[in-house]
Amino acid sequence: GDDRTVDTHIKMLRHNLGPYRDFITTVRGMGYKFEA
C-alpha cells in the first residue's frame, strides 16, 4: 500500500547516493534524517 511510499523513496535515494548513502539515518519511531 501507500504506507511504504516514504520507505521506497529513501531506499532509492540511498541507492543513488552511492558511497554517501550512510548519511541518511533511520530514527526509530520518528523517521529519517540526513547527517553530513
SEFIZA-3560 file (N, C-alpha, C; in Angstrom, 3 decimals):
REM SEFIZA-3560
<numar><xx>0.797</xx><yy>-1.188</yy><zz>0.000</zz><atom>N</atom></numar>
<numar><xx>0.000</xx><yy>0.000</yy><zz>0.000</zz><atom>CA</atom></numar>
<numar><xx>0.845</xx><yy>1.260</yy><zz>0.000</zz><atom>C</atom></numar>
<numar><xx>0.184</xx><yy>2.360</yy><zz>0.183</zz><atom>N</atom></numar>
<numar><xx>0.850</xx><yy>3.655</yy><zz>0.150</zz><atom>CA</atom></numar>
<numar><xx>1.619</xx><yy>3.972</yy><zz>1.422</zz><atom>C</atom></numar>
<numar><xx>1.451</xx><yy>3.170</yy><zz>2.470</zz><atom>N</atom></numar>
<numar><xx>2.133</xx><yy>3.454</yy><zz>3.729</zz><atom>CA</atom></numar>
<numar><xx>3.641</xx><yy>3.222</yy><zz>3.643</zz><atom>C</atom></numar>
<numar><xx>4.115</xx><yy>2.603</yy><zz>2.593</zz><atom>N</atom></numar>
<numar><xx>5.550</xx><yy>2.351</yy><zz>2.424</zz><atom>CA</atom></numar>
<numar><xx>6.183</xx><yy>3.283</yy><zz>1.391</zz><atom>C</atom></numar>
<numar><xx>5.463</xx><yy>4.298</yy><zz>0.948</zz><atom>N</atom></numar>
<numar><xx>5.954</xx><yy>5.201</yy><zz>-0.091</zz><atom>CA</atom></numar>
<numar><xx>7.248</xx><yy>5.886</yy><zz>0.324</zz><atom>C</atom></numar>
<numar><xx>7.291</xx><yy>6.418</yy><zz>1.548</zz><atom>N</atom></numar>
<numar><xx>8.492</xx><yy>7.113</yy><zz>2.014</zz><atom>CA</atom></numar>
<numar><xx>9.664</xx><yy>6.141</yy><zz>2.077</zz><atom>C</atom></numar>
<numar><xx>9.413</xx><yy>4.938</yy><zz>2.596</zz><atom>N</atom></numar>
<numar><xx>10.483</xx><yy>3.937</yy><zz>2.680</zz><atom>CA</atom></numar>
<numar><xx>11.043</xx><yy>3.607</yy><zz>1.304</zz><atom>C</atom></numar>
<numar><xx>10.170</xx><yy>3.515</yy><zz>0.322</zz><atom>N</atom></numar>
<numar><xx>10.601</xx><yy>3.221</yy><zz>-1.042</zz><atom>CA</atom></numar>
<numar><xx>11.473</xx><yy>4.350</yy><zz>-1.587</zz><atom>C</atom></numar>
<numar><xx>11.080</xx><yy>5.592</yy><zz>-1.333</zz><atom>N</atom></numar>
<numar><xx>11.867</xx><yy>6.734</yy><zz>-1.806</zz><atom>CA</atom></numar>
<numar><xx>13.219</xx><yy>6.809</yy><zz>-1.095</zz><atom>C</atom></numar>
<numar><xx>13.240</xx><yy>6.524</yy><zz>0.198</zz><atom>N</atom></numar>
<numar><xx>14.503</xx><yy>6.526</yy><zz>0.943</zz><atom>CA</atom></numar>
<numar><xx>15.429</xx><yy>5.450</yy><zz>0.390</zz><atom>C</atom></numar>
<numar><xx>14.876</xx><yy>4.285</yy><zz>0.091</zz><atom>N</atom></numar>
<numar><xx>15.678</xx><yy>3.197</yy><zz>-0.483</zz><atom>CA</atom></numar>
<numar><xx>16.307</xx><yy>3.632</yy><zz>-1.808</zz><atom>C</atom></numar>
<numar><xx>15.524</xx><yy>4.307</yy><zz>-2.649</zz><atom>N</atom></numar>
<numar><xx>16.038</xx><yy>4.770</yy><zz>-3.939</zz><atom>CA</atom></numar>
<numar><xx>17.080</xx><yy>5.872</yy><zz>-3.753</zz><atom>C</atom></numar>
<numar><xx>16.832</xx><yy>6.779</yy><zz>-2.793</zz><atom>N</atom></numar>
<numar><xx>17.806</xx><yy>7.830</yy><zz>-2.500</zz><atom>CA</atom></numar>
<numar><xx>19.134</xx><yy>7.234</yy><zz>-2.057</zz><atom>C</atom></numar>
<numar><xx>19.063</xx><yy>6.260</yy><zz>-1.148</zz><atom>N</atom></numar>
<numar><xx>20.292</xx><yy>5.618</yy><zz>-0.662</zz><atom>CA</atom></numar>
<numar><xx>21.044</xx><yy>4.962</yy><zz>-1.810</zz><atom>C</atom></numar>
<numar><xx>20.310</xx><yy>4.319</yy><zz>-2.701</zz><atom>N</atom></numar>
<numar><xx>20.937</xx><yy>3.674</yy><zz>-3.857</zz><atom>CA</atom></numar>
<numar><xx>21.635</xx><yy>4.709</yy><zz>-4.738</zz><atom>C</atom></numar>
<numar><xx>20.959</xx><yy>5.823</yy><zz>-4.994</zz><atom>N</atom></numar>
<numar><xx>21.509</xx><yy>6.854</yy><zz>-5.874</zz><atom>CA</atom></numar>
<numar><xx>22.658</xx><yy>7.623</yy><zz>-5.238</zz><atom>C</atom></numar>
<numar><xx>22.706</xx><yy>7.686</yy><zz>-3.921</zz><atom>N</atom></numar>
<numar><xx>23.785</xx><yy>8.401</yy><zz>-3.239</zz><atom>CA</atom></numar>
<numar><xx>25.091</xx><yy>7.610</yy><zz>-3.225</zz><atom>C</atom></numar>
<numar><xx>25.012</xx><yy>6.329</yy><zz>-3.524</zz><atom>N</atom></numar>
<numar><xx>26.221</xx><yy>5.504</yy><zz>-3.596</zz><atom>CA</atom></numar>
<numar><xx>27.006</xx><yy>5.515</yy><zz>-2.297</zz><atom>C</atom></numar>
<numar><xx>28.268</xx><yy>5.964</yy><zz>-2.350</zz><atom>N</atom></numar>
<numar><xx>29.115</xx><yy>5.914</yy><zz>-1.153</zz><atom>CA</atom></numar>
<numar><xx>28.642</xx><yy>6.850</yy><zz>-0.037</zz><atom>C</atom></numar>
<numar><xx>27.711</xx><yy>7.727</yy><zz>-0.338</zz><atom>N</atom></numar>
<numar><xx>27.201</xx><yy>8.672</yy><zz>0.666</zz><atom>CA</atom></numar>
<numar><xx>25.874</xx><yy>8.225</yy><zz>1.277</zz><atom>C</atom></numar>
<numar><xx>25.450</xx><yy>7.014</yy><zz>0.959</zz><atom>N</atom></numar>
<numar><xx>24.138</xx><yy>6.533</yy><zz>1.410</zz><atom>CA</atom></numar>
<numar><xx>23.993</xx><yy>6.468</yy><zz>2.923</zz><atom>C</atom></numar>
<numar><xx>25.118</xx><yy>6.321</yy><zz>3.626</zz><atom>N</atom></numar>
<numar><xx>25.045</xx><yy>6.229</yy><zz>5.086</zz><atom>CA</atom></numar>
<numar><xx>24.725</xx><yy>7.567</yy><zz>5.747</zz><atom>C</atom></numar>
<numar><xx>24.697</xx><yy>8.644</yy><zz>4.962</zz><atom>N</atom></numar>
<numar><xx>24.335</xx><yy>9.956</yy><zz>5.517</zz><atom>CA</atom></numar>
<numar><xx>22.856</xx><yy>10.001</yy><zz>5.898</zz><atom>C</atom></numar>
<numar><xx>22.036</xx><yy>9.159</yy><zz>5.274</zz><atom>N</atom></numar>
<numar><xx>20.618</xx><yy>9.087</yy><zz>5.620</zz><atom>CA</atom></numar>
<numar><xx>20.475</xx><yy>8.025</yy><zz>6.701</zz><atom>C</atom></numar>
<numar><xx>20.075</xx><yy>8.453</yy><zz>7.885</zz><atom>N</atom></numar>
<numar><xx>19.942</xx><yy>7.524</yy><zz>9.000</zz><atom>CA</atom></numar>
<numar><xx>18.478</xx><yy>7.385</yy><zz>9.399</zz><atom>C</atom></numar>
<numar><xx>18.148</xx><yy>6.219</yy><zz>9.939</zz><atom>N</atom></numar>
<numar><xx>16.804</xx><yy>5.952</yy><zz>10.411</zz><atom>CA</atom></numar>
<numar><xx>16.706</xx><yy>6.328</yy><zz>11.878</zz><atom>C</atom></numar>
<numar><xx>15.710</xx><yy>7.127</yy><zz>12.213</zz><atom>N</atom></numar>
<numar><xx>15.448</xx><yy>7.490</yy><zz>13.604</zz><atom>CA</atom></numar>
<numar><xx>14.214</xx><yy>6.708</yy><zz>14.027</zz><atom>C</atom></numar>
<numar><xx>14.437</xx><yy>5.699</yy><zz>14.842</zz><atom>N</atom></numar>
<numar><xx>13.355</xx><yy>4.796</yy><zz>15.230</zz><atom>CA</atom></numar>
<numar><xx>12.201</xx><yy>5.559</yy><zz>15.890</zz><atom>C</atom></numar>
<numar><xx>11.008</xx><yy>5.307</yy><zz>15.410</zz><atom>N</atom></numar>
<numar><xx>9.821</xx><yy>5.949</yy><zz>15.943</zz><atom>CA</atom></numar>
<numar><xx>9.576</xx><yy>7.356</yy><zz>15.424</zz><atom>C</atom></numar>
<numar><xx>10.519</xx><yy>7.891</yy><zz>14.640</zz><atom>N</atom></numar>
<numar><xx>10.395</xx><yy>9.259</yy><zz>14.140</zz><atom>CA</atom></numar>
<numar><xx>10.397</xx><yy>9.316</yy><zz>12.618</zz><atom>C</atom></numar>
<numar><xx>11.396</xx><yy>8.710</yy><zz>12.000</zz><atom>N</atom></numar>
<numar><xx>11.517</xx><yy>8.773</yy><zz>10.541</zz><atom>CA</atom></numar>
<numar><xx>12.963</xx><yy>8.697</yy><zz>10.115</zz><atom>C</atom></numar>
<numar><xx>13.396</xx><yy>9.671</yy><zz>9.328</zz><atom>N</atom></numar>
<numar><xx>14.742</xx><yy>9.672</yy><zz>8.780</zz><atom>CA</atom></numar>
<numar><xx>15.382</xx><yy>11.030</yy><zz>8.985</zz><atom>C</atom></numar>
<numar><xx>16.714</xx><yy>11.044</yy><zz>8.967</zz><atom>N</atom></numar>
<numar><xx>17.421</xx><yy>12.325</yy><zz>8.984</zz><atom>CA</atom></numar>
<numar><xx>18.681</xx><yy>12.205</yy><zz>8.151</zz><atom>C</atom></numar>
<numar><xx>19.119</xx><yy>13.349</yy><zz>7.639</zz><atom>N</atom></numar>
<numar><xx>20.321</xx><yy>13.417</yy><zz>6.816</zz><atom>CA</atom></numar>
<numar><xx>21.437</xx><yy>13.995</yy><zz>7.665</zz><atom>C</atom></numar>
<numar><xx>22.481</xx><yy>13.212</yy><zz>7.885</zz><atom>N</atom></numar>
<numar><xx>23.628</xx><yy>13.658</yy><zz>8.673</zz><atom>CA</atom></numar>
<numar><xx>24.839</xx><yy>13.773</yy><zz>7.767</zz><atom>C</atom></numar>
<numar><xx>25.403</xx><yy>14.962</yy><zz>7.685</zz><atom>N</atom></numar>
<numar><xx>26.591</xx><yy>15.171</yy><zz>6.854</zz><atom>CA</atom></numar>
<numar><xx>27.816</xx><yy>15.314</yy><zz>7.733</zz><atom>C</atom></numar>
//
